[in-house]
Amino acid sequence: MTADPATDVFEEHRTLLTGVAYRMLGRVADAEDVVQDAWLRWSRAERTEVREPRAYLVRITTRLAIDRLRQAQSRAESYVGPWLPEPYVTEYGEAAPDAADRAVLADTVSLAVLVVLETLSPLERAVFVLREAFGFPFAEIAALLDRGEPAVRQLAGRARRHVEERRPRYDVDPGRRRELTERFLVAASGGDLDGLMSVLAPDVRLVSDGGGQVKAALRIMRSADKVARFLAAVAPTVGSEVTLRLLEVNGGPAVLVLSGGKPDSLFQLDAREGRVTSVYIQRNPDKLRHLAEH
């Protein structure tokens, strides 16, 4: 508690607002900017007229995120190579949040789903996030977005079908994913083609995001043979300058590669039936910078 009731109310809902903004935008920095803008508007608002602060703050945050998403979509046309979301660390070690915060963080959507959400319209994405991720009633979403409830239901149905048709299927058991990640790491870092082939599904795909700033595959790569050979050639060799760190990112295990103490790349896998079905490699330095503290 602080001496300022407005601050207390906002901080009570900050994690929710950050969760909404991140899922809408796929970038931690953009989500934090949106939440900061929401705070500025809240601090200047005539709060005595606000009956439900939570709904009011979610409405502000969602609308700000929609505006920013529309701007980002126009810039995405010139993005070099495949796009991946900015990693969102969901493991905090000794700085673990309380139970309420953990629930929101644990519910953060995976990289696989966030990639699919990029193909939705801003309004479809807002409805999907509010309904599927946070369980808002249709009537409340309609009020937040100034849309009729039938229109919101239609948007939600269209978005859900779109996501279900395009999202990769993967195992969600954290223990199995972690074990497979460790086996993958040993094979990749050792340049072991046979070891890689043993963990990769035949139709595995590799998505690499360099943002046009560093070396990365400019197209999605498919097939175990191509992916294994690529990984054996580019995987880091651990030494005095290169270290590896296992993190939980977007609700699943990931390997952070540090070169000279600075984040160089982040590897994360999707798996099904004990085999890797997708390999995500984040190399865009703008999206890795915040991981230095982890």
N, C-alpha and C positions, 0 to 999 in steps of 0.2 A: 504494500500500500504506500502511496505517496500523499503529499498534501494536495495534489491536484486530482479531483475526481475524474476529469476528462482523460487524463493520462492512465488512470487505473482501469477505466472502462476499455480504452483502446488496447492496453497491454493484455487484458483478459482475452481479447479476440485476435491478438497478433498472429499466433500460430495458424489459426484458421485462415486468416487473410493471406498469409504467406503461402499456405497450401493451395488456396484457390488461384492466386496469381502465378505461382510456379507451374501448376498444371496447365494454365491457360497459355503461358509464354514459353515454357521449356528452358528458361534461363534464370539462374539464381539472382544475378545482378539486376535484371529487368524486374523480377518479382519484388526484390527489395526496394527498387525505385518506385514501383507502383504503390507498395505499402506505405512508403514515406509520403507520397503524394496524398494518399488516403488520410494519413494522419494530419497533414496540413489542412485538408478540407474539414476534417472533423474538429480540429482545434478552432477553426473560424466559424463553425456552424452555430446556428441558434439551437443549442442542444435541449433547451426546455421544451421544444416542440417535437423532439424525437421520442416516440413511444417505445420503439424496439431498437436499441443501439446495434445489436448483432445484425439485424436485417439491413439497417441503414449502412453499416460499414461494409457488409458484403456487397451491397448494391454499388457503392462508390468504387470498391476495389474491382468488381467485375466490369463495370463500365470503363474504368481506366485501362484495364487489361485488354478489353476489346479494342479500344482506340489504339493502343500500342501494338496489338497483334495485327491490325490492319496496316499499320505503317511497316511492320516487320515483314509482312507478306509481300509488299511491294519491293522491299530490298532483297527478299529471298530469290527473286528472279535472277539476280546477278551473283548468287552464292556459288563458289567454286567447289564442285564435287558434291558428294552426299552430305546431308545435314544430320547431325545428331544433337540431342538436348545437352545442355550444360549439366554435368553430374551434380546430383543432389545427395550429399552425404547424410545417411540416416543412422549412423552409429556414432555415438558420442563418448564412449568410454566413461571416464570419471565425471565428465560434464553432462551425463545423461539427463534429459529433461524429465519432468514428472510424468505421472501416468497419463494424464490428459494429452500432453504433448506427444508422448510416445504413440498414442492411438492415431493421432493425425499423421505423424511421420510414417508409421507402419503402413498406412493406407495410401501413401504416395504411389502414383502409378509407375509402372516399369518403363524402361527405355523403349521396349517394343511397342507399348501402347502410346507413349508420347510421340513416337515417330508417326504412328497412324493418325494421331490427333492433329498433326500438322496438315493433313489433307482435308480436314473439316473446315467449313466456313467459321468465322469468329463466333457467330450466334450459335451454331451447332455445337461448337466446342464449349462455349459457356454453359449451355443447357446440359451437355454430357457431364461436364465436371461437377456442376452443382447437384445434378440428380444422381449420377452413378458413383461419384467419389464421396459426396457428403450427404446424400440422402435427403436433399431438400424436396418438399412436396411440390407438385406441379403448380399449384395455386401460388405458392410463395415465389417460385421461379418466375412465373408470369408477372407478378407484381414487381420483382426486382428488375426485370428487363422491359417493363412497360409493354408487354405483349399479352394477347388473349390466351387463356389456358388451352383451348383447342390447338392453337398454333404452336404453343410450347410442346404439347404432347406429340405433335407431328414432327417437330424438330428433334425431339428426344428419340423417337422411333427411328427416324432416318439416320441419326448419328450412331445409335446403338447397332443398327444393321451394318452400317459402313465399317465400324470398328470390328465387329465380330467376323465380318467377311475377310478382313485384311490383316488382323493381328496374328502373329505367329503363335502357335500353341507350344507351351513349355511347362516343365515341371517347376513347381513352386516350393518344394521341400528344401529348406535352407541347408540342411546337412548334406543332402545329395548334391546340390549345386556347388557347395564349398569343396567337397571332395573332388568333384569333376574339374573345378577350377584349378585345384592344386595339381592334379594329374596333367592337365593341359599346360600349366605353367612349366612343369618339369620338362615336358617334351619340347615345348616351344623354345625355352631358354637354352636347351641343349642341342637345338637343331635336329632333333630326332624325328625324321620323317615317319618312320614306322610307328613311333609312339603317338604322333599327331593323328595319323590315319586311324589308329585304334580308338581315339576319342571323338573323332569328327563323324557326323552323320553323312551319308553319301551326298545328300542335297544341301549341305551346309552352305550358308552365305556369310560373307564378310563385308561389313560396312565400316568405312574409315572416313573420319572427318578431320581434315587439315585446314579447312577454311581458306585455302589458297595461300596460307602463310608458311606451311611446312610440308614435307613430303608425306603423301598419303595416296591411297588408291583413289583414282578419280571416278571410278565406277564401282557399283556393287559387284563383288566377286562371288561366283557360285561353283560348287563341286568340291569334294574333299581333296582331290588331287591338286587343284589350283590353289585352294586356301592353304593346304599344308605346305606347299612349296613356297608360297608367299611368306607365311609365318616363319618358316625355317630360315628364310633369307633376312627378314627384318627384325625378328625377335631380339630383345636386348640380352647381352651377356653380362651377368652379374659380376661386378668387380669393384675396385676402389672408387670409381666414379659413378657406377650405376648400382642403385639399390632398388629393392622391390618392397612394396607395402600392401598388405591385404586390408581392404576397407569394405564397409557395407555401403553401397551406392544404389539409390533408387530401389531399396528394399532387397537387394541381392548382393552377393560377393563380387568384388572387383579387384583388379591388381593395378596399383599405381606404380608407374616406373619413374624414378627420380634420377636425373643426370646432374651430377655436381650439386646435389641437394635441391634441385628445382624440378617441378613436375614436367615430365617429357611426354607421357602418354598414359592412357587409362584403358585397360582391357576389361571387358565384361562379356559374359556368355549367357545365351539361352540354351537350355538343354531339354531333351525329351527322351524318355526311355533309356537313360544312361549315355546318350550321345549328344555332342554339341551340335545344335541346329543353327545358331547364329553367333557370330563373333563381332562385337562392337569395339572399335578402336577410336578413342577420342584423342586427337593430337592438336587440335586448335588451341594455341597458347592462351587465347582470350577466355576460353572455357575451362582451362585447367588452373589458372592462376590462384584461385581461391583455395585449391587443394593443398597448397604449400603448408598451411597451418595444421593439416591433418597428417 
